[in-house]
């Protein structure tokens, strides 16, 4: 069964960005995405494909052998592909561990940016940055992202 196209995926995402960590499983569920965690080998981080399963007809595969923070970024990245590039997904987009795929780098940059926006909403990062005194490790733990990702996010707020 296909998902109702009247659902605004950005509204769905925003509903689950009220406090960290953002609940990706709830976003995926509301968008009708089927999500499977399984070992995918060392070179593959994740994949999204149109397979007729789930309410949306799309499935996300996440490499279960990677660090949990990496899995969360991959999950958000594949949700971003669904939101932004759904019409380009046929048999699948396989993202390697550097988040490169058969799509152009332009689309990968878009998916990476939206993934960061999903996981680390600017409003929440600013709020917790102030309450935690800018402690990168504490912020990364709160948002369940890597310290490197959080540092990049914080650096972007200064610019």
N, C-alpha and C positions, 0 to 999 in steps of 0.2 A: 504494500500500500504506500502511495506517495504522500508526502507531507503537504499540508495546506500552504500554498505559496503566499498567503496573506500574512504569515508570521514574519515579523521584522527581526532578523537575527541580531541586529545591534541592540534592539530593545531587550531581547532575551539575555544577551551578554550583560548588559547594564544591570539587569535585575539581580545578578549574582556577583556584582562587584561592590556590594555594600560594606563588606569587611573581608580582610585577608584571612586565610588564603582563598582565592577565588575557586569556587567549586566547579571544576571543569566537567565532572561527570553529570552534574545537573544541567549545565548548559547543553551538553551533547544530548542528553535525554530529551530535553524540551525541543531541540532542533530535529529530533527523530533519528539521530545518528547511532548506529550500532558500533560499539567500541570493544576491541579484543586486545588483550595484553598477551603476548607470546614471544618466545625467542625468535628473532629475525636474522641472527648472524651479526658479526662485528661491524659490517659496513652499512647496515640499514637502520635508521633511527625510527622511521615510521612510514605509513602509507595511508592514503585515502583512495577509495575506489567506489565506482558506481556498480553495485552488485544486486540491486533489487531487494536488499534486506533492510530491516528496520522501517520505520515510518517514512523516512526520507528517501530510502533506496540506496543509501550510501553507508559504507563501513570504514572505520578508522582502525588500523592496526598499529600497535605501539610495541616497540622492542622492550620486552620485560627484563632483559639482561642489563639494561643501562641504569645509571644512577637515578633515583626517584626524581630529583630536580630536572634531570635531562628528559625523563619521561614526561614530566609536566609541560616542559617547553615544547616537546614534540607533539603532545596532545593539543596544546593551544595552537601550534603551527598548522596542524591538520584541520582543526576547526576553522582557522583563518582561510585555508584553501577552500573549504566548503563555502564559507561566507562570500569570499571574493571571486573565486574562480570555478564555481560549480559547473558552469557551462563548458569549461575546458577539460573537466575530468571525464574520461571515458572508462578505459579499463583500469585506470589508476594512475596516481602520482606517487612514485616511490622517492622518498627523501633519504639521501645518504646521511652519514653522521655530520657532514658539513652543511646540511640543509640545502643540497643541490639536487635537482631533479631534471626530468626531461623538459620541464617548463623553462622558459627563459629566466635569467637571473633577475630580471625586473619583477616577475611574479613571485620569485622566492624572497626578494627584498620586501615586497608588500606583505607576504605571509609572515615573515620574521617580525616586521614592525607591528602588525596587528596582534601577533602572539604576545609580544612584549606589552602592548596596550591592554590585552585581556588579562594577563597575569599580574601586571603592575600598573593599575590605573593611576594616572598622575595625581588625581585628587587624593587618593588613599596614600600614595607614596609620600606626598607632601605632609599629610596629617601625621603619619607615623614617623617620618623623618624628624619632625619637630618634637614629637613626644619621646622618641628614642635617642634624641641628640645626634642624629646622623650616623649612628653606629651601623656600618654596612653589614656586619655579620648578623646583628640582631634583626635588621630589616629583611635580609635574605631569608633568615629562618622564619620570620613572621609570614612572608609571602610565598615560602617554599620554592625559592628560586636560588640559583647559584649566586655566590658573592660577586662574581664577575658580571653577571647580568644586572644585579642590583647596582653595582658601581657605574655601569654604563647608563643605567636609567637616571641615577643621581647626577652624573656628569651632564646628561641631556637637559636636566632641569636648571642647571646653572647657566646654560647657553642662551 
